[in-house]
């Protein structure tokens, strides 16, 4: 993925025009053509310039599991033939369970009879969570609803959060390449690529408040020299609809003070920063399991939804870099448009997320809230996980001293 190969002079003919689409006959264009991501998808140029053969080869053989997963999702995104076979081979042979279950998710994205058959072939996998993901995705393709296995579970009542659910997030990042608004580039990030660059996100609900309040906590590994995680927490508030039994459809918003680093890199204050209120929104649906009860309520077993947000990518620092060199910890930050640094926000991020409860320690029991989450109930940074804030009101790692500058 050598970004130096992008030549805007060669793509000047690729512009956001208004082609005639058959769906104009199907309803109001104000609804059908109001998805900003869909417009960008039609016109953006792909910034991953690897050949199709190289993508296929690295999907199965690259030493870095993040690159293997990136390549699998890239192959699917290009709509190349043989994608079902490539993904099936990855699920069979990859040594990393996250790559395996995200390859299953990519099969679901393809859909159709061959993908469904491939998914059904893994429901009895030796890794129970790979098997459950296969069962879940196959059920979604046939019924629209997830399906779960009947494993036992365990939950620690002394933890800050009743549940901690790791979120697999797959996004397209559309980068504004110049100031004309005509030229955009596309970077597709599979779950592990997103986690390595932006941080691994976790949904952290408490049974008593989950209908109207939720913490999303991000841990970014590899940024601090001492090995401690970089932490960013988001307090979301919103509403949940319970019209369907066992499911909750939600819409939540968040707004919190955090630094916008002019370098475009988390915790890199070499070019200064501004402390600003950054907003975010999330919507989707969670499904409960009546066999897993926590504090009088069935536990959330699975969550899915959509994400749209803005970010700042310092594109000039990436030119000529490989995929591995670009996706390093902190090399892009989230942002928002309605602040003084809004003009820096040059990356529109859109995609989907899925997360379910997993057996993380391999004892055969589902771990409901075992993941380390460095946040209080109010999303304040809490490095020793005692539900007491390191600094009251602060939701973002203060390693650079931004809060006191």
N, C-alpha and C positions, 0 to 999 in steps of 0.2 A: 504494500500500500504506500507507494512513494508519492507524496503529495506534490512534489516538484513537477510531476508530469501534467498537472492541470494547466491547460492553456485556454484562458478565457477568450482569446481571439478566435479559437477554433470552435467555440460553442455558442457564438453570438446568435446563431439561428435557433437555438433552443430557448425559447422565451415563453413566458406565461401568457399565452393567448387564450382565446375563448372558443375552443373547437365545439362543433355541434355534436352533442351526445344524445343517444336514443332515449336516455332517461328523462330528457326534458318532457317527454310525453307521459311520464309517470307521476308527476306531481309538481309542487311548487319549487322552482329552482332556488328560492331563498333558503330552503332546507336542504335540498339535494346538493347544492354547491357552496355550502358554507363551512366545509371542513378544510381548514388551512393546510393540514398535513396532506390531504389528498391532492390539492393543487401543487404542492411542492413535489409530491411523488411523481407527478406527470412530467415535471420539467427539470428536476435536479440531476446533476451529473454524478455518477458513482465515483467516490474518491478511493475506493479499494481497486487498484488497477492490476491486481494479480490475474493471471490467465485462469481460465476455467479449470484446466488440468492442474495448475498449481494449487488452487483452492481445494480440489478433490484430494490431492496428495497430502496436503497439510491437515485436512480434516481427520485423517486416520493415522498420520505418522509424526506430526510435529511434537517436539519434546514438551511443549508447554500446553497443559490441558485447556487453558483459556484460549489459545490460538486454535486448538482443535475444535473447540465449541464455536468460536467465531467463524471458522471456515465452514462448518456444517450449516449454520444459519445463513451465511453468505451464499452458499450453494443453493439453498432453498429460495432465498430472496431473488436470485437471478433467474429462477424458473427453469433450471437446467434439467435435462432428461436424466433419469436414473437416480433422482433424489431419494426416493423411497428405499432403493437398494443401498445407497450410501449410508443413510441414517440407520437402517437396520443393521448394517455391518458395524457401525459405531456403537450401537447399543450392545451388540454381542461381544465386542472385543475391547472397548475402552476400559481402562483400569480405574477411572474416577467416576464415582456414582453420580456426581452432579452433571458431568458431561452426558452420562447415559440417560438420566431422566429428562434433561433438557433436549436431548435428541428425540426423545419420545414426544415432547411438546412440539418440536418442529414437524414431526409426523402428523400431529393433530392439525397443525397449521395448513399442511398440504390437503388433508382430508381425502374423501373418496374411498372406494372399496379396497384398493390396494393398501392404502395407509391404515385403514381400519383393521384389515387382516394382520398387518405387521404389528400393530399395537396389541391385538389379542394374543399374539404369539409370545408376549412377555408377561402376561398376567400372573404366571406362576414362577417368576424369576427367583433365583436364589436370594437376591437382595429384596427383602419384603417391600421396601419403599419404592424401588424400581417397579416391582410388580403392581403396587397400588397406584402409582402414577399411570402405568399402562392401562389398568382397569378404569381409572378415573377419566383419562382422555378418551378411551373407547366409548365409555358411557356418554360423555359429552357429545361425541359425534353422532350417537344414535338416539339419544333422548334429550340432549341439551342440559342434562343434570349430571353431577359427579356421582361416583359410586366408591364405596370404601370397603376395606377388609374389616375383620372382626378382632384384630389384635387387642391385647390388654394395654393399659396405659398407666402412667404415673405422673403426679403433679406435686410440686413443692409448695405448701401453703404459706411459707415464710418469704417467698420471693416477692419483689415489688409488683410484678405483673402476673396475673392469673394465667396468661398465655403469651408465648413468644414465638412468632411465626416468621420464618425466613421467607422473604419475597424474591421470587425469580422474576426479573424484569427484562423484557426484550423491547428495545426502542430503535427507532430511526432518528438520527440527529441530522437536521438540515441546517447547514452552515451558510450564512450569507457571505459570498465571496468578494463582493464589492459593494459600493454605496448606491448602485443603480437600482437594486431590488430585482434585477433581471437574472442574475447569476447565483445559483445555489448549488452547493455540493451535498452529497449524502454519505453519511457514515452509519452503517448498521452495527448496533452493539447488542450482542447476545448477553445473557444474564451475567456470566462471569467477567466479560469484558467491561460491562457497566459497573459491576461491583469493584473491580480493580481500580478503575479510574475515579468513580464518584463515591464509592463506598457501598457496603452491603446493607441493604435496608431490611428492617424487621417491623412487622406490625405487632403492637403490644397492647392488647385489650385487657380491661378488667371487667368482670361480669356485671358489676353494679352500674358501670358508667358507659359501657361500650356502645350503646345506642346513640349517644350524643358527644362522646369524647374518646379520643384515641391518640396514642403516641406512636409516631413512626421514628425509629431510632436507626441511625446509620453509623456503622463502624468501618473505618477506613484503615486497613492494615498497610504497613510498610512506609508510612509517611514520617513517623517519629524515629529518630535514631535509637532511642532506648527501647523500642519494640512495643510501647504502649499504643493502643489504637487512637486514632483521631476520631472524635465523636461529634456528630451533628444530630440534634433531636428536633422534632417538629411536633407541636401540640395541635392536633386537628380537632375542630368542633363541627358538628353538623346534625343531620337528621337521618333516621333509618326507618324504612318502610317495611312492615311485617305482613303484607297482604298475602304472601305465600308461606305456608307452614314450613318451619325449619329453615327458612331463608330470610336474610335481611338485605334489602337494597339500600345503599347508602350514598350520601353526598356530603363531603366534609371539606372544610377550608382551614387553612393555617396562615398565620402571619406572625413573624417574630424577628427580633433584632439580630443581625449577623453581619459579619464583615464581607464586603465585596473587594477582593484583592485585585488590584489593577494588573497584576502579572497574569491573571487567569488561572492561577494554581493555588490550591488550598494551602493556607498557612505560609505562603510565600509573600512576604511583605516588602520585597526588594523594590517595588514600584509604588509602595504605599497602598492605602485602602480607605474605604469609606464605610462607616457603620450605618446600615440602612435596614428598614423594615422590608423583609422579603416575604412574599405571599406564595401559596401553593394550594392546589385543589386536587381532590381525588374522588373517584366515584366507582361503584362496582357492586358486588354482591358476595355475601358470605353464607356458607351452609353449615348448619350445626349437626352434631351427632347426638341423638337422644341417649345413646349408651355411655356417653362421657359427660357426667354432670359435675359442675364446679359451682359451689355456693348457691345451689338450688336452680341453676340454669344449665341447659345443654351447652357444651363447649363448641366453639367455632372450630370445625375440623378443616375447612378449606375456604379460601378467599380468592376472588378473581376480579379484575377490573381494568380500567384504562387510565393512562397518565398522559398529561400534556403540561409542559412547563418550558421555561426558557433558561438558557445558560450562556456563559461567556467562554469562548474558546479563543485563546491567543494563537490564531492560525499561523502567524509568521514564525513562531517558534517551532512549528511542526513541519514546515516545508522540507521535503527531502527525507523525512523520517520513515522508518518502517512501522508496521502495525505494533510490534512489540515496544518500540521506542515511544510511540504515541500513548499507548494505554498503560501509563505508569501511575502510581497513586497520586491523586490530587490534580492531575493534569487536565482540569476543566472544573468549573464551578457553576452551581446553579445561580440563577439571577431572576430578575423581574423587570418589567417594562416601566412601571409607574414610579420610578425613583430617579434621582439625579444621575445615577450611573446607568440608567435604562438604555441609553444609546450603545453601551458596550455589549448588551445582550444580542449576540449575533447567531445564536443556535436555538432553533425550535426543536424541542424533544417531544416525540409522541410515540406511544406504544402501549403495551399491555403487561399486566402482572398476574402471577399466580403463586399461591403459597399454600402449603398444607402442613399439618403436624407430622413430624418425622421421628423415627427412632435414631437419635444421634449417637448414642453410646454403644449400640449393637447388642443390647441385652434382650432384644425381642419385644420390648415394651415401648410404646409411643411416648416420647418425651414432650409433655405439654408446655412446660415453661423452664426448660433447662438452659437455654441460650443466655450468654452473658449480655445484659443490656445495661448501659451506663446512663441511666435516666431515672429521674423521679416521676411520680404520677403526673407532674406538671411539665414534663419534658426538660427539666433542668439537668445539666451535666452532673452525674453522680458516679465518680470513678470507683468508689468502693461498694457500690450497689446496696447502700443502707437506706435508701429513699430519703436522704438528706442532701440537699444541693451543695456542691462544692462552693458555688457562689450563687446566692439567691437570684432567681430570674434569668440566669445565663443558660442558654440552650445550645451553645456552640463552643467547641474547644477554644480555650483562651491561651494556647501555648505561645502565640506571638505577642501577647499582651495587648491585643486590639481593644479589649473592653475598657482598658484604662488609658487609652491614648486619645 
